[in-house]
Amino acid sequence: MQIQAYAIKSHHQEDVSFITKLINFCTEYPTSSSMAYARNLFDVMPERDIVLFNSMARGYSRSMTPLEAFKLFVEVLGDDLLPDDYTFPCLLKACAVMKALEEGRQLHCLSMKLGFDDNVYVCPTLINMYTECEDVDAARCVFDRIFEPCVVSYNAMITGYVRRNRPNEALSLFRVMQGKNLKPNEITLLSVLSSCALLGSLDLGKWIHEYAKKHGFCKYVKVNTALIDMFAKCGSLDDAVLLFEKMRYKDTQAWSAMILAYANHGQAEKSMLMFERMRSENVQPDEITFLGLLNACSHTGLVEEGREYFARMVDEFGIVPSIKHYGSMVDLLGRAGRLDDAFGFIDKLPISPTPMLWRILLSACSSHNNLELAVKVSERIFELDDLHGGDYVILSNLYARNNKWEEVDSLRKSMNDQKAVKVPGCSSIEVNNVVHEFFSGDGVKSITTKLRSSLDEMVKELKFAGYVPDTSLVVHADMSDQEKEITLRYHSEKLAIAFGLLNTPPGTTIRVVKNLRVCKDCHNAAKLISLIFGRKVVLRDVQRFHHFEHGKCSCGDFW
């Protein structure tokens, strides 16, 4: 402000170059006051050009009011200012931040009219805008129209697939990129490693690790942290630990990744020891650190320790709990059977509870067969969201286990009326660098004869060892016990494990990833499989890892 005052005294207040630099200064790290000051400078300029507007748009896109860039753009169009190839990236970034799909589409149309839609700067931001607005197919249409996509465009599309939880397509596009001899950069590796982590694709993850070491990417802390996360989520905890210990510099994210890794593998004590090491090296924890600690306590039933960490997070480190922290506390209390405490915890929250919090408690009610509380919790859920099929299924199964068949029929009718959709169980396994997916209910017609025979042989061996299918888990009154047994046989976990037994050498570890919680019957079967076939089975479900070896599971049957 003092500099501007001096410029006015010196008769330089209308110098476009000077004002542009002043606006750039205000918009570099924008705040409400600095953007208001920049807007005043912009408004008093007698001759505004597109460069000056671009500076304003870039500032707004980084501020708390990004759509102000779009409003200002409409205004300057009336001044007959034509956008250039720097204008669209700023505006599209603002639309991406605000999830403003309609405004983004309008900008896309304008960029096409003016011939910028295939510009090297505009295309990646268009792709990013569409993926942030959850229209990945539109983003792919933009990508496919690029004559020769560069690494930046590939990164935008691959990252978009990862953010929208479509890792298979991300890896497929990465292979296309490799085929065109384009060299991946740090951003590429981070996105591909995230895809490997989502899919449990350990072999490809190891190849990325070797590539990172060969080309010097392991000097980046973010790449190493992503590698730790990938190894941990692919079930190779030893590799994650080895890489972590070799790191020369470890930031908060690296420590948190390791704490989370131990937590998800059910090693709560090591998570807590890692936290103490972190504090002894004066590294400040963040919200992810405490999320890992709370998960560690939840997976091992350490209620008091979890409560202590939650209190320390707030009181000692001043971290405001997020919905995920509250969810971890509900999970901690629910798993330990303290269902009333969990209900009271949600009811007294300083924020409005989300359906996710109530769903965590509903799952705990199912585990502990508390139908009365489950009904109350379901009512809270349906007030907020009555389109999630999983809620109906959990409550329906509880009614069935308690022989309340009229309520089961009524609930299924409500589910059909609301057109609620249940997410099918899906398990994946990587064999020879190819990820194979299996869905629960894949019947005899949808799998190969060889796999069906392998599955039948596996179940036969299990029965010789004392396995009895838990048909109580299949809650259909009109099904015979034999039909229920067949339903259990074709659960996705069993299909994936049978595929692994059939297609991998004896003695090798079978690694399976499931999108939902592993069922009790599959858990019991996996323990016996590890004993009978002499295989270690590592199964990652939506909540944690299960390491099956010598007839036992690392979770100690607490999951």
Salt bridges, closest charged atoms under 4 A:
GLU28 OE2 - ARG62 NH1 3.95
ASP43 OD1 - ARG39 NE 3.09
ASP43 OD1 - ARG48 NH1 3.61
GLU68 OE2 - LYS71 NZ 3.36
GLU75 OE1 - ARG39 NH2 3.19
GLU75 OE2 - ARG48 NH1 3.59
ASP79 OD2 - ARG48 NH2 2.64
ASP117 OD2 - ARG145 NH1 3.04
GLU132 OE1 - LYS99 NZ 3.56
GLU132 OE2 - ARG163 NH1 2.63
ASP135 OD2 - ARG105 NH2 3.36
ASP137 OD1 - ARG166 NH2 3.35
ASP144 OD1 - ARG140 NE 2.93
GLU169 OE2 - ARG166 NH2 2.74
GLU210 OE2 - LYS213 NZ 3.08
ASP229 OD1 - LYS233 NZ 3.36
GLU245 OE2 - ARG277 NH1 3.01
GLU304 OE2 - ARG307 NH1 3.46
GLU304 OE2 - ARG338 NH1 3.38
GLU316 OE1 - ARG312 NE 2.84
ASP331 OD2 - ARG335 NE 2.79
ASP341 OD2 - ARG307 NH2 3.91
ASP347 OD1 - ARG380 NH1 3.03
ASP385 OD2 - ARG359 NH2 2.88
ASP391 OD1 - ARG359 NE 2.91
ASP391 OD1 - HIS388 ND1 3.79
ASP417 OD2 - LYS413 NZ 3.13
ASP456 OD1 - ARG489 NH1 2.89
GLU485 OE2 - LYS463 NZ 2.29
GLU485 OE2 - ARG489 NH2 3.65
GLU493 OE2 - LYS514 NZ 2.83
ASP521 OD2 - LYS494 NZ 2.70
ASP541 OD2 - HIS546 NE2 3.42
GLU549 OE2 - HIS550 NE2 3.93
ASP557 OD1 - HIS523 ND1 3.73
ASP557 OD2 - LYS527 NZ 3.17
